[in-house]
Amino acid sequence: MKVKFLYNQENEDLFAVFPTEIVKSIFGKFKSCYSRIGQHSLCSDEYINESREVEPEYYFPLLNELKQIGYDNLEVI
């Protein structure tokens, strides 16, 4: 499963986005995300685009958390 780690400066939000996991709702299409506060959520393309990529040393704890909850086949892109 592909994952990308991003940081949204405005919300001080480090999160993982799964770009191939599309969720459709009555509000539109969203991507599946996982926040550093241990919560799955949905992210809009707008939110993703206003966030920046982070270096491995910054997202490493979040990557480990994902692996601990069962995401053992992650491909960081």
Backbone as JSON Lines, residues from 0, in Angstrom:
{"i":0,"aa":"M","n":[0.85,-1.16,0.0],"ca":[0.0,0.0,0.0],"c":[0.91,1.23,0.0]}
{"i":1,"aa":"K","n":[0.6,2.18,-0.89],"ca":[1.4,3.4,-0.99],"c":[0.99,4.4,0.09]}
{"i":2,"aa":"V","n":[2.0,5.08,0.65],"ca":[1.76,6.08,1.67],"c":[2.72,7.25,1.46]}
{"i":3,"aa":"K","n":[2.23,8.43,1.78],"ca":[3.03,9.64,1.69],"c":[2.85,10.4,3.0]}
{"i":4,"aa":"F","n":[3.93,10.92,3.56],"ca":[3.86,11.63,4.82],"c":[3.96,13.13,4.57]}
{"i":5,"aa":"L","n":[3.0,13.87,5.13],"ca":[2.91,15.3,4.9],"c":[2.72,16.05,6.21]}
{"i":6,"aa":"Y","n":[3.01,17.35,6.14],"ca":[2.82,18.23,7.29],"c":[2.07,19.46,6.85]}
{"i":7,"aa":"N","n":[0.98,19.76,7.55],"ca":[0.22,20.97,7.28],"c":[0.6,22.01,8.33]}
{"i":8,"aa":"Q","n":[1.27,23.05,7.88],"ca":[1.8,24.09,8.77],"c":[0.69,24.79,9.54]}
{"i":9,"aa":"E","n":[-0.37,25.16,8.86],"ca":[-1.45,25.92,9.49],"c":[-2.08,25.18,10.67]}
{"i":10,"aa":"N","n":[-2.25,23.88,10.52],"ca":[-2.88,23.07,11.57],"c":[-1.87,22.3,12.42]}
{"i":11,"aa":"E","n":[-0.58,22.49,12.15],"ca":[0.48,21.75,12.84],"c":[0.15,20.26,12.85]}
{"i":12,"aa":"D","n":[-0.14,19.75,11.67],"ca":[-0.66,18.4,11.51],"c":[0.28,17.54,10.68]}
{"i":13,"aa":"L","n":[0.92,16.56,11.32],"ca":[1.69,15.54,10.61],"c":[0.72,14.4,10.33]}
{"i":14,"aa":"F","n":[0.67,13.96,9.08],"ca":[-0.27,12.89,8.74],"c":[0.27,12.05,7.59]}
{"i":15,"aa":"A","n":[-0.29,10.86,7.49],"ca":[0.01,9.94,6.39],"c":[-1.2,9.93,5.47]}
{"i":16,"aa":"V","n":[-0.94,10.03,4.19],"ca":[-2.03,9.95,3.21],"c":[-1.79,8.71,2.35]}
{"i":17,"aa":"F","n":[-2.87,8.01,2.08],"ca":[-2.84,6.82,1.23],"c":[-3.45,7.22,-0.11]}
{"i":18,"aa":"P","n":[-2.62,7.66,-1.07],"ca":[-3.13,8.27,-2.3],"c":[-3.96,7.36,-3.2]}
{"i":19,"aa":"T","n":[-3.84,6.06,-3.04],"ca":[-4.64,5.15,-3.87],"c":[-5.92,4.71,-3.19]}
{"i":20,"aa":"E","n":[-6.12,5.12,-1.96],"ca":[-7.32,4.77,-1.2],"c":[-8.32,5.92,-1.3]}
{"i":21,"aa":"I","n":[-9.19,5.87,-2.3],"ca":[-10.16,6.91,-2.57],"c":[-11.48,6.55,-1.9]}
{"i":22,"aa":"V","n":[-12.05,7.5,-1.2],"ca":[-13.34,7.3,-0.53],"c":[-14.33,8.3,-1.13]}
{"i":23,"aa":"K","n":[-15.44,7.78,-1.63],"ca":[-16.47,8.64,-2.21],"c":[-17.56,8.86,-1.17]}
{"i":24,"aa":"S","n":[-18.01,10.11,-1.07],"ca":[-19.11,10.43,-0.16],"c":[-20.02,11.43,-0.86]}
{"i":25,"aa":"I","n":[-21.08,11.82,-0.19],"ca":[-21.98,12.81,-0.77],"c":[-21.3,14.17,-0.89]}
{"i":26,"aa":"F","n":[-20.17,14.34,-0.21],"ca":[-19.43,15.6,-0.24],"c":[-18.32,15.61,-1.28]}
{"i":27,"aa":"G","n":[-18.08,14.49,-1.94],"ca":[-17.05,14.4,-2.97],"c":[-16.11,13.23,-2.74]}
{"i":28,"aa":"K","n":[-14.95,13.29,-3.39],"ca":[-13.93,12.25,-3.27],"c":[-12.85,12.71,-2.3]}
{"i":29,"aa":"F","n":[-12.41,11.8,-1.46],"ca":[-11.37,12.09,-0.48],"c":[-10.36,10.95,-0.47]}
{"i":30,"aa":"K","n":[-9.22,11.23,0.11],"ca":[-8.2,10.21,0.27],"c":[-8.17,9.79,1.74]}
{"i":31,"aa":"S","n":[-7.86,8.54,1.96],"ca":[-7.74,8.03,3.32],"c":[-6.45,8.56,3.94]}
{"i":32,"aa":"C","n":[-6.54,8.99,5.2],"ca":[-5.4,9.55,5.92],"c":[-5.33,8.98,7.33]}
{"i":33,"aa":"Y","n":[-4.16,9.14,7.93],"ca":[-3.97,8.72,9.32],"c":[-3.16,9.81,10.01]}
{"i":34,"aa":"S","n":[-3.66,10.3,11.11],"ca":[-3.04,11.42,11.82],"c":[-2.13,10.93,12.93]}
{"i":35,"aa":"R","n":[-1.2,11.77,13.3],"ca":[-0.27,11.42,14.39],"c":[-0.97,11.28,15.73]}
{"i":36,"aa":"I","n":[-2.22,11.72,15.82],"ca":[-2.96,11.54,17.07],"c":[-3.66,10.19,17.11]}
{"i":37,"aa":"G","n":[-3.31,9.32,16.16],"ca":[-3.83,7.96,16.17],"c":[-5.24,7.82,15.66]}
{"i":38,"aa":"Q","n":[-5.54,8.53,14.6],"ca":[-6.92,8.54,14.11],"c":[-6.96,8.48,12.59]}
{"i":39,"aa":"H","n":[-7.8,7.6,12.06],"ca":[-8.06,7.57,10.62],"c":[-9.01,8.71,10.28]}
{"i":40,"aa":"S","n":[-8.84,9.26,9.1],"ca":[-9.72,10.34,8.65],"c":[-9.69,10.39,7.13]}
{"i":41,"aa":"L","n":[-10.37,11.37,6.6],"ca":[-10.39,11.63,5.17],"c":[-9.75,12.98,4.91]}
{"i":42,"aa":"C","n":[-9.0,13.09,3.81],"ca":[-8.35,14.35,3.45],"c":[-8.77,14.76,2.05]}
{"i":43,"aa":"S","n":[-9.03,16.03,1.9],"ca":[-9.34,16.55,0.57],"c":[-8.04,16.79,-0.19]}
{"i":44,"aa":"D","n":[-8.13,16.82,-1.5],"ca":[-6.96,17.15,-2.31],"c":[-6.45,18.54,-1.97]}
{"i":45,"aa":"E","n":[-7.34,19.45,-1.65],"ca":[-6.94,20.81,-1.28],"c":[-6.06,20.79,-0.03]}
{"i":46,"aa":"Y","n":[-6.45,20.06,0.98],"ca":[-5.67,19.97,2.21],"c":[-4.31,19.32,1.94]}
{"i":47,"aa":"I","n":[-4.32,18.29,1.14],"ca":[-3.08,17.61,0.78],"c":[-2.15,18.56,0.03]}
{"i":48,"aa":"N","n":[-2.69,19.3,-0.92],"ca":[-1.89,20.21,-1.73],"c":[-1.31,21.37,-0.94]}
{"i":49,"aa":"E","n":[-1.97,21.78,0.13],"ca":[-1.44,22.88,0.93],"c":[-0.47,22.39,2.01]}
{"i":50,"aa":"S","n":[-0.21,21.1,2.03],"ca":[0.73,20.51,2.99],"c":[2.05,20.22,2.27]}
{"i":51,"aa":"R","n":[3.1,20.04,3.07],"ca":[4.41,19.78,2.46],"c":[4.92,18.41,2.88]}
{"i":52,"aa":"E","n":[5.78,17.85,2.02],"ca":[6.4,16.56,2.34],"c":[7.41,16.76,3.47]}
{"i":53,"aa":"V","n":[7.64,15.7,4.22],"ca":[8.59,15.76,5.33],"c":[9.67,14.69,5.16]}
{"i":54,"aa":"E","n":[10.78,14.93,5.8],"ca":[11.91,14.01,5.75],"c":[11.64,12.78,6.62]}
{"i":55,"aa":"P","n":[12.29,11.65,6.28],"ca":[12.06,10.41,7.04],"c":[12.24,10.53,8.55]}
{"i":56,"aa":"E","n":[13.23,11.28,9.0],"ca":[13.44,11.37,10.45],"c":[12.27,12.04,11.15]}
{"i":57,"aa":"Y","n":[11.52,12.85,10.43],"ca":[10.37,13.55,11.01],"c":[9.15,12.62,11.09]}
{"i":58,"aa":"Y","n":[8.94,11.79,10.05],"ca":[7.75,10.93,10.03],"c":[8.0,9.52,10.55]}
{"i":59,"aa":"F","n":[9.24,9.18,10.88],"ca":[9.56,7.82,11.31],"c":[8.68,7.3,12.44]}
{"i":60,"aa":"P","n":[8.41,8.1,13.5],"ca":[7.52,7.59,14.57],"c":[6.11,7.25,14.07]}
{"i":61,"aa":"L","n":[5.59,8.05,13.15],"ca":[4.26,7.78,12.6],"c":[4.28,6.52,11.73]}
{"i":62,"aa":"L","n":[5.33,6.34,10.97],"ca":[5.49,5.12,10.18],"c":[5.51,3.89,11.09]}
{"i":63,"aa":"N","n":[6.26,3.96,12.17],"ca":[6.3,2.85,13.12],"c":[4.94,2.58,13.74]}
{"i":64,"aa":"E","n":[4.21,3.64,14.04],"ca":[2.86,3.47,14.61],"c":[1.95,2.74,13.62]}
{"i":65,"aa":"L","n":[2.03,3.12,12.36],"ca":[1.22,2.44,11.34],"c":[1.58,0.96,11.25]}
{"i":66,"aa":"K","n":[2.85,0.66,11.31],"ca":[3.29,-0.74,11.26],"c":[2.77,-1.51,12.47]}
{"i":67,"aa":"Q","n":[2.76,-0.88,13.64],"ca":[2.3,-1.55,14.86],"c":[0.81,-1.87,14.83]}
{"i":68,"aa":"I","n":[0.04,-1.08,14.08],"ca":[-1.4,-1.37,14.03],"c":[-1.79,-2.22,12.81]}
{"i":69,"aa":"G","n":[-0.78,-2.76,12.11],"ca":[-1.08,-3.72,11.06],"c":[-0.75,-3.31,9.63]}
{"i":70,"aa":"Y","n":[-0.27,-2.13,9.43],"ca":[0.14,-1.71,8.09],"c":[1.57,-2.18,7.86]}
{"i":71,"aa":"D","n":[1.71,-3.44,7.44],"ca":[3.05,-4.0,7.31],"c":[3.56,-4.05,5.87]}
{"i":72,"aa":"N","n":[2.76,-3.6,4.93],"ca":[3.17,-3.64,3.52],"c":[3.21,-2.23,2.91]}
{"i":73,"aa":"L","n":[3.74,-1.28,3.66],"ca":[3.73,0.12,3.2],"c":[4.89,0.4,2.25]}
{"i":74,"aa":"E","n":[4.59,1.17,1.23],"ca":[5.6,1.66,0.29],"c":[5.56,3.19,0.37]}
{"i":75,"aa":"V","n":[6.59,3.77,0.99],"ca":[6.66,5.23,1.13],"c":[7.01,5.83,-0.22]}
{"i":76,"aa":"I","n":[6.18,6.76,-0.65],"ca":[6.42,7.42,-1.95],"c":[6.73,8.89,-1.76]}
